[in-house]
Every structure is written in C-alpha cells, then in structure tokens.
C-alpha cells in the first residue's frame, strides 16, 4: 500500500481522502482503530512519503505495531531531529538478534551515538554479552 502526500489530502490505493478522513479510518486487517489514535497526522512533521523514502515497507514489515509495548505518543525523541541517517545505517535490523517488540530498553535515554561506528561494537557486546 502506498501513501502519497498531495497537500491537503493523501492518495491511497486509488482513492483521494483528506487527512481528517485518513485519521478517522482504520486500515484493512489492522486491529487498531485509527479514529482513536492520539496523533494528529495533519500537524505531523514527517510525511508518509518520507517514510517510504527511508526504505520502510509497511506491507511487509515484520513488526506488529498493535502489540508493540512502546508508546510513540509519549516518546521524548523527536524523530525529525535524530542525527542518525536511517537510509545509510550500516546495521541491519535483521542482523540483530533482538526482538524490538519485547525490548524493555529505553533507546531514548541511551547515551550511545548510533552514527559513530566505534560504539556499534560496544552496543552489540552490551546487548548480547
């Protein structure tokens, strides 16, 4: 499924809907009702097109966001101000032996710089012994 930002609305699978309609809708097969989602897509600083450009495939994504224990609303991280480049990240999520869904570690408060290569070995040893 592809979402394209077209100004006051979005183009989704052949239909044009406003951001408000999109916020009230629920995705097919999803257990989460987006009408109750406490996020305002209209004021969002990140366009869905930008997420696609980051290489994220929402259809084939293996993470289950419904069961995820992380509350993105209360996260103190500003994803637009992150200094890590997700496109050029040398660490593949598939290569990590870590389950991000059940992870009880707060990456927001970690003092690690993921862009700095010298910390990657430390991070791997710290997580996996």
CORWO-V297338 format. One record per residue. N is the residue number from 1. RES is the residue in one letter. PHI is phi as a letter, one per 40 degrees, with the letter a starting at -180 (999 if undefined). PSI is psi in degrees with one decimal (999 if undefined). D_CENTER is the distance of its C-alpha to the mean C-alpha in Angstrom with 1 decimal. Layout:
<<N;RES;PHI;PSI;D_CENTER> <N;RES;PHI;PSI;D_CENTER>>
This chain:
<<1;X;999;133.3;15.7> <2;X;b;133.4;15.3> <3;X;b;130.5;14.6> <4;X;b;133.1;16.6> <5;X;c;121.4;17.1> <6;X;b;45.8;20.9> <7;X;g;-105.9;21.5> <8;X;c;-3.5;22.3> <9;X;a;-172.6;20.7> <10;X;b;155.5;18.6> <11;X;b;119.2;19.9> <12;X;b;112.1;18.7> <13;X;f;44.7;20.7> <14;X;g;-9.5;23.9> <15;X;b;146.1;23.8> <16;X;b;126.1;23.4> <17;X;b;152.8;22.1> <18;X;c;164.6;21.7> <19;X;c;-36.7;18.5> <20;X;c;-42.8;20.4> <21;X;c;-39.0;21.2> <22;X;c;-41.7;17.6> <23;X;c;-30.5;16.7> <24;X;c;-15.0;19.7> <25;X;c;166.9;19.1> <26;X;b;139.6;17.6> <27;X;c;149.2;16.2> <28;X;c;130.2;18.7> <29;X;g;-1.1;18.6> <30;X;c;143.4;16.0> <31;X;c;-4.5;17.4> <32;X;b;131.3;15.6> <33;X;c;114.5;17.5> <34;X;c;-11.7;15.5> <35;X;c;-27.9;18.8> <36;X;c;4.1;18.4> <37;X;c;130.5;14.9> <38;X;c;49.6;15.4> <39;X;b;142.5;13.4> <40;X;b;106.0;15.2> <41;X;c;-22.6;13.7> <42;X;c;-40.2;17.0> <43;X;c;7.2;16.6> <44;X;c;140.0;13.0> <45;X;c;-10.6;13.2> <46;X;b;120.6;10.5> <47;X;c;150.3;11.8> <48;X;c;-29.0;10.3> <49;X;c;-37.0;12.6> <50;X;c;-36.8;11.0> <51;X;c;-38.9;7.8> <52;X;c;-38.7;10.5> <53;X;c;-24.7;12.4> <54;X;c;-4.2;9.9> <55;X;g;13.8;10.9> <56;X;c;127.5;8.1> <57;X;b;102.9;10.4> <58;X;c;-23.9;9.4> <59;X;c;-45.2;13.0> <60;X;c;7.0;13.5> <61;X;c;129.3;10.4> <62;X;c;-9.5;12.2> <63;X;c;142.5;10.1> <64;X;b;102.1;11.5> <65;X;c;-20.2;9.3> <66;X;c;-42.1;12.8> <67;X;c;1.3;14.2> <68;X;c;136.2;11.6> <69;X;c;-3.1;13.5> <70;X;c;132.4;11.0> <71;X;c;104.7;11.5> <72;X;c;-23.5;8.8> <73;X;c;-40.9;11.8> <74;X;c;0.2;14.0> <75;X;c;137.1;11.9> <76;X;c;-0.7;14.2> <77;X;c;139.1;12.0> <78;X;c;107.0;11.8> <79;X;c;-24.5;8.9> <80;X;c;-27.1;11.5> <81;X;c;2.1;14.1> <82;X;c;137.5;12.6> <83;X;c;-5.1;15.4> <84;X;c;136.0;13.7> <85;X;c;106.7;13.5> <86;X;c;-28.3;10.7> <87;X;c;-41.7;13.1> <88;X;c;13.6;16.0> <89;X;c;128.2;14.8> <90;X;c;-8.8;17.7> <91;X;c;121.4;16.3> <92;X;c;133.8;15.0> <93;X;d;-31.6;12.9> <94;X;c;-25.0;15.6> <95;X;c;-13.7;18.3> <96;X;c;134.0;17.3> <97;X;c;49.1;19.3> <98;X;b;139.4;16.8> <99;X;c;106.8;15.2> <100;X;c;-22.1;11.9> <101;X;c;-40.5;12.4> <102;X;c;8.5;15.8> <103;X;c;127.4;15.2> <104;X;b;16.5;17.1> <105;X;c;137.8;16.7> <106;X;c;101.7;15.3> <107;X;c;-21.6;13.6> <108;X;c;-38.0;13.9> <109;X;c;4.1;17.7> <110;X;c;139.6;18.2> <111;X;c;30.3;20.6> <112;X;b;144.4;19.5> <113;X;b;105.1;18.9> <114;X;c;-20.1;16.6> <115;X;c;-33.6;18.0> <116;X;c;114.6;21.5> <117;X;c;-29.0;22.6> <118;X;c;-19.6;25.2> <119;X;c;-13.8;22.8> <120;X;c;-41.1;21.1> <121;X;c;-40.7;24.2> <122;X;c;-42.7;24.5> <123;X;c;-43.9;21.0> <124;X;c;-45.8;21.7> <125;X;c;-36.4;25.2> <126;X;c;-38.8;24.0> <127;X;c;-39.5;21.5> <128;X;b;5.6;23.8> <129;X;g;999;27.2>>
